[in-house]
Amino acid sequence: MNVLSVDVILQFGLLIGILISAYLTISFRDLLSAALASASMSLLLSLEFYLLHAPDVAIAEAAVGAGVVTAIIVYGIAKTERWEREAP
């Protein structure tokens, strides 16, 4: 195996992880779990940016996407209800 194929396999694995995290984000009924799945998706996306040789974008995505946005969402969940209600 050469280096290119290992890089492609790693990027494909990250893509699968991003897609699974995105699906879990929209399917969880527990809003805190959905926020944590969104944070994991953002961290995987920042790893993908780093592998694509964009470290400045990776740092911004990790700081804003996984850090600030997740903290704001968790704060909003703490001020409201944690579980999503059933549709009428």
C-alpha positions in Angstrom: 0.0 0.0 0.0 1.4 3.4 -0.9 0.8 6.6 0.9 -1.9 7.8 -1.5 -4.2 4.9 -0.9 -3.8 5.2 2.9 -4.8 8.9 2.7 -7.8 8.0 0.5 -8.9 5.3 3.0 -8.5 7.7 5.9 -10.5 10.4 4.2 -13.2 7.9 3.3 -13.4 6.8 6.9 -13.7 10.4 8.0 -16.5 11.0 5.5 -18.4 7.9 6.8 -18.0 9.2 10.3 -19.2 12.7 9.3 -22.3 11.2 7.6 -23.1 8.9 10.6 -22.7 11.9 13.0 -25.0 14.0 10.8 -27.6 11.3 10.8 -27.4 10.9 14.5 -27.7 14.7 15.0 -31.1 14.8 13.2 -32.4 11.5 14.6 -31.8 11.8 18.3 -34.9 12.8 20.4 -32.6 13.8 23.3 -31.4 17.3 22.5 -28.2 17.0 24.5 -27.2 13.9 22.6 -28.0 15.7 19.3 -25.7 18.6 20.4 -22.9 16.2 21.2 -23.3 14.4 17.9 -23.1 17.7 16.1 -19.9 18.6 18.0 -18.4 15.2 17.0 -19.4 15.9 13.4 -17.7 19.3 13.6 -14.5 17.7 15.0 -14.4 15.1 12.2 -14.9 17.9 9.7 -12.0 19.8 11.1 -9.8 16.7 10.8 -10.9 16.4 7.2 -9.9 20.1 6.6 -6.5 19.4 8.1 -6.0 16.4 5.9 -6.9 18.6 2.9 -4.0 20.9 3.9 -6.2 23.7 5.2 -5.0 24.0 8.8 -6.4 27.6 9.3 -9.9 26.4 8.3 -9.5 23.3 10.5 -8.7 25.5 13.6 -11.6 27.8 12.9 -14.0 24.9 12.4 -12.8 23.2 15.6 -13.0 26.4 17.7 -16.3 27.7 16.3 -18.2 24.5 15.3 -17.2 22.2 18.1 -16.5 24.9 20.8 -18.6 28.0 20.7 -21.7 26.7 18.9 -21.9 23.5 21.1 -21.6 25.6 24.2 -24.4 28.0 23.1 -26.7 25.0 22.2 -26.0 23.3 25.5 -26.8 26.5 27.3 -30.0 26.9 25.4 -31.0 23.3 26.3 -30.2 23.9 29.9 -32.7 26.9 29.9 -35.4 24.8 28.2 -36.5 21.2 28.0 -34.0 18.5 27.2 -36.3 16.1 25.3 -38.0 16.8 22.1 -41.8 16.5 22.3 -43.9 14.1 20.3 -45.7 15.5 17.2 -49.4 16.1 17.8 
